[in-house]
Amino acid sequence: MSRVYNFSAGPSMLPEAVLVTAREEMLEWRDSGMSVMEMSHRGKAFASIAEQLEADLRELMGIPSNYKVLFLQGGATAQFSFIPQNLLNGKTKACYIKTGAWSEKAVSDAQNFCEVVLTASSEAEHYTSIPDVASWVIDADAAYLHFTSNETIHGVEFQTIPDSQGLDLVSDMSSNILSRPIDVSQFGLIYAGSQKNMGPSGVTVVIVRDDLIGHAPKSTPSVFNYAEQAKNQSMLNTPATYNWYLLGLVLSWLKQQGGIAAIEQHNKNKAAKLYQAIDSSALYRNPVVPDYRSRMNIPFVLANSELDKAFLTAAEANGLMELKGHRSVGGCAPVFIMLCQRRVWMR
Ligand SMILES: Cc1ncc(COP(=O)(O)O)c(C=O)c1O
């Protein structure tokens, strides 16, 4: 067996220790006589896995008790629509900050439900920065302010929590959740697909302040309704049981590493090394304004795009896989590197 360095943005690498535990427990989970995959989600054994999962996430992120933690399906993409359905609460507008491909999609889906007030957009700068706060337009009548804390494709990350001027803050943290400590109490809602920074695909974490739920219109399908899901511990229908279990293994591994503060230090070191290598080389270029550069995923292009193919071939020959990036970042085939916080062994 030879495991490669897999830089895929997600699904992405899992800690090897997690995979080893999953292998050991594959046929039988702790004297239960069965694999987690075969367990009823209503049974005692799975209930203990679910309880531990939520407790570990609460502990790692310091989630206050007045927040619900949901484990849903449909990916972060489903949340683009669930959020306006659940949070508009009779209002007709929501504010959005557009800083890259993912917030663009969030805006587009929200427009099916409400008027989107564009608080700020860096589209004209090809999503290489975050517009100056002084230029932001925040509508006090809006239900919430949405932003994408880390733009996975464009490599742009908010380094501080934006000032929402009193609106409830909603954040897509799919690609930087658990990578740095955050004060959850400053948010109305945080969501993240699991497959980048947490576990396998198939689980979406939603952390929502409890006063914000219970106001969805009657027409909202029950599985899309946060209040219904909260009432049923995210088991209104059959959850992605094995994915919950794997996510739980990653969280307990993160705790063993020293929690988020320790992981953040690794992330800072890794990112600094890579940016330093990029900036000091004539071969590579990162287009993002330094103040907004992501610690988690670092897109870079080769100064001479004719070398792209040779670079990718040589990278693969050396066990560095999935480096090919997204066209929208610039260049003809920009290389994109996802530095995920779980890869702490890659110093
Ligand atoms: C920041 C961000 N938001 C949303 C998504 C969409 O997530 P999903 O595929 O889980 O719907 C992704 C990546 O896939 C992402 O990186």
The ligand as an SDF file (V2000), in Angstrom:
LIG
                    3D

 16 16  0  0  0  0  0  0  0  0999 V2000
  -17.2480   27.0030    0.5830 C   0  0  0  0  0  0  0  0  0  0  0  0
  -18.0970   25.9310   -0.0290 C   0  0  0  0  0  0  0  0  0  0  0  0
  -19.4390   26.0360    0.0510 N   0  0  0  0  0  0  0  0  0  0  0  0
  -20.2390   25.1030   -0.4850 C   0  0  0  0  0  0  0  0  0  0  0  0
  -19.7240   24.0020   -1.1350 C   0  0  0  0  0  0  0  0  0  0  0  0
  -20.6670   22.9920   -1.6990 C   0  0  0  0  0  0  0  0  0  0  0  0
  -20.6780   21.9020   -0.8570 O   0  0  0  0  0  0  0  0  0  0  0  0
  -21.4850   20.5630   -1.1420 P   0  0  0  0  0  0  0  0  0  0  0  0
  -20.8180   19.8790   -2.2870 O   0  0  0  0  0  0  0  0  0  0  0  0
  -21.3650   19.8280    0.1520 O   0  0  0  0  0  0  0  0  0  0  0  0
  -22.8930   20.9260   -1.4640 O   0  0  0  0  0  0  0  0  0  0  0  0
  -18.3210   23.8570   -1.2360 C   0  0  0  0  0  0  0  0  0  0  0  0
  -17.6600   22.7140   -1.8920 C   0  0  0  0  0  0  0  0  0  0  0  0
  -18.0820   21.7740   -2.4220 O   0  0  0  0  0  0  0  0  0  0  0  0
  -17.5020   24.8420   -0.6790 C   0  0  0  0  0  0  0  0  0  0  0  0
  -16.1780   24.7350   -0.7610 O   0  0  0  0  0  0  0  0  0  0  0  0
  1  2  1  0
  2  3  1  0
  2 15  2  0
  3  4  2  0
  4  5  1  0
  5  6  1  0
  5 12  2  0
  6  7  1  0
  7  8  1  0
  8  9  2  0
  8 10  1  0
  8 11  1  0
 12 13  1  0
 12 15  1  0
 13 14  2  0
 15 16  1  0
M  END
$$$$
